[in-house]
Amino acid sequence: MVKLFVRTLVFAGAAFMLVTSTADAQWPSHPWKDMPRTADGKVDLKAPPRRLPDGKIDLSGFWLPTNPVKHLLNLAADLKPGDVPLQPWAQALYDERIRTNGKDHPGARCLPSGLPEKNNIPDGLKVVQTPDVMIFLYESRTIYRQVFTDGRQLPPPDVQPTWMGYSVGRWEGDTFVVETRYSNGQTWLDMRGLPATDALHLTERYTRPSIGRIAIEVTIDDPKAYTKPWKVDLSWSLLPDTDLIESICEENNKAAHLSTIPQ
């Protein structure tokens, strides 16, 4: 697998300065079955998305953020100044995180990333689609996420909070809609430090216009941290004929006091 590593060098003011490098494939490449291919044998990334026997779009595959670090560093990178409606206390916390180089980011202590930050980490993820659950297998941290599609609703608010929260999904035509609540309030929305609380209600709308791309509309609704809901648009690109490999942060956690990209 071609894996993209990102290391933070400097976080000054409102931006990170990054160096990226690639590593050689760590698993042997193996052609995926039943994929449209061009004459040279490569997956035709412009082909229409496949459909499952029930007619639903197949979202499965191994995915990387289309822009490897843009929204990881700044979820609101495509928005205008003032479009992120922070509560006054959240604005003060956000400014403090920028001033202190994000030293308190959970990833600095090998803790997991939450959502939507996890979907922007450039190690990639594998999506496994079944009739009753959509499974997101994140290479970063070797962690998983379940999106239940068996008709259940979000549970009552006395459930145990988690880093990933509790997610249920449904189809609206060719769009897969995911609602997530009950995150633990310890996550950041991005590396710059946009805050989230335990009141976060995340809505994601996944569409796959072609084999090679997934578009994701994300709505952040967290009334404790923001004065109103706000949206961002993300994108994933397919990395075909490859697979996951484990990535264990704790094996290399030699300087936990330093701020680093979360694994």
N, C-alpha and C positions, 0 to 999 in steps of 0.2 A: 504494500500500500504506500502510495505517495503521501506522506504525512507532513503537514505544515506546522512548524514550531514557531511560536512568537514569544519574544522576551522583551520585557519593559526595560528600557535604558534610562529614560528620564521622563518624569511627569512634572511639567512645570506649567503653572497657570491653568489654561483650559485644555491642554492637549498632552497626549503621550507622544514620545518619540520611540519608534519601534525599529527593530531589525528582524527580518524574517529569513528563514532558510528552509530548504527541503532536505529530506533524508531519502535514501534509497528505499525501494520497496522492501517491506518487512515480511509480508506474506507473498507466496508466489501468485502471480496473476492467474485467474481462472475464469474463463468466459461464462457469463451468466446465461441461463437457458431462456429461450423464447423472447429474445430481445431483437428489435429491428436493427439491422446492420447495413453499413455501406459496403461498397465493392471491396474495400481493403480490410474488411472484417471488423471494423470498429463499430461501436454502438452508435446508431443514428440519433443524435441528441435532439434533432429537430423533428423527429417523427411524432405523431400524435401519441398521447399517453395510452397505455394499455387499460383494459377494463376487465374486471373480475366476472365470474359467471353470473353474479347477481346484478351486473350492470354498473356497479360503482367504479369510479376511477381508482386505479391501483397506485397508491402513494409509496409503495415499498421501494427500497433502494438504499444506497450509501450516499449520504449528502454532506456537502460542505457549504458554508456561507459563500454566496457569490462574491461578495467583497470580504476578504478574510478577516479584517479587523475593524472596519468602519463602524459598525453598530455595536461591536463588542466594547469599543472604547467610548462611544457616545451614541446611545440609543436614539437620541434626538438629532443626529447629525444632519438629517434632511429637513428639519423643521426650522422655522424662522425664530429669531430671538423673541422670547415671550410666549411661544406656543406651548411650552411646558408649564402648566398652571400650578406651580408649587405653592403649598401652604407656607406661611412665613417661617415656621420652625423648620420645615423641610428644606427651604431655600438656604437657611443658615447652616444646616447640617451639610448640605451639598457643597456649599462654599468651603466649609471646614475640611471636607474630604479632599477637595482639590488642593487646598493649601498644604495639607499634610501628606501629599503623594499617595493617597489612598492606602495608608499604612494599616488600616483596620479592616481592609477587605477580607472576607472569609477565606479567600484563596491563599492569603498570606500564611494561614495556619492549616492549609490542606483541607479546609472544609469545602463542601460542595458549592457550586454556583446554583442559584435558583433560576426562575423563569421571569422574563424572557432571556436573560443573559446566557443561559445554558445553550440556547438555540443559535447563538452567535459565536461560540468558541470554535476555532478553526481546526480542531482535531477531527471533527465530523461525527456523524451519527448514522446508525442503521435503523430504518423504519421497517417494522414487521407488521403486516396488516392481516388480521383475522376477523371473522364475523363479529366477535364479541369484545375484542380489545385491540387497540392500536398500541404497539409497543415501540418506544423510542429507546434504543440502546446507544448510549453516549460513550464514545471511546474515552473522552476526558473523564477521569475519575473512575472509569469502568462502572458507571452508574446507569440506572434505568428509570423510565417513566412509563406509567400505564395510563392510557386514555380508554375508559370503559365505553363500549358501544353496544351494550346488551340491553339498552332501554332504561337503565337505572337513572335516577336523578341525583343531583348533588345532595349529599347527606345533610342532616341538621348540624348546626354549628358547634356541637359538643364533641366532634371528632378530634383525634389527635392531630395537631398541626405538623407539617413536615417541610423539608426543604423544597420539594417539588409540588407540594399541595396535592389536592384531590381533583382529578380531571374526568369529565364525561364528554363524550363526543356524539355528534349526530350529522347526518348528511342533509344539506339543502341543495338539491340538484347535484351538480358536480363539485360543490364546495363542502369541505369537511370543516365543521364548526366545533371548536373545543372550548369549554368553559372550565376554568380552574379557580378554586378557592382553597382556603385553609392552609396557606403557606405559613411558615413559622415567624415571619416578620424580621428575620435576620439577613435576608438576601438583599443584594443590590441589583438594580436593573441593568447596570452597565459598570464598566471599570472606572469611569469618572466619579461615580458615586450617587447616581440618582436613587433616592431611597424608595423602599417599599415597606409596608407594614403588614400586620396580620389581617388587615381589612382588604387586602388586594384581591380584586376580581379581574382575572385575565381572560380575555376572549380572543381566540386565534381563528382565523378563517384561511384554510389551506386550499389552494387551487393549483392544478398541474396542467399548464397550457401545452406542455410538450414533454417528451420522455426526459429531457435534460434539465428541466427547471420546475421548481415549486415556488409559488408566490405566497406570502403570508401577510395578511393584514392583522395587526395586533392592536387591541384596545386595552389601555391601562385605566382601570377604574379603582382608585384607592382613595376614598374620601378622607382618610386620616392624613394623607400626605399631599393630596392634590385637590384643587377647588372644583374640578370637573374632570370627566373622562377625556383622554386624549389618545391619538392613534399614530402608529408608525407602520411603514411598509418594509418588509424584509424579503429576502430571496435566498433560496438554496440552489446549488448546481449539483448535478449528478456526477459522481466519480465511479464509473462503471468497472466491472470485472475485478473488484477488490473487496476486502472485508475488514472487519474490526480486528484490532489487536489491543491487548490490555495496556492501560496507562495508569500507573499507580503513583500518585503524588508522594505518598509517604516514603517511598523508596529513595527519593532524592531530596527530602525535606531537611537540608543542611543549614538553612538560614531562614527560619520561619519568621524572623522579625522583619525581613525585607518584603517589600511589596512586589508581587510577581503576578503574571498572568495566571488565573486560576486553572488548574488542571482538571 
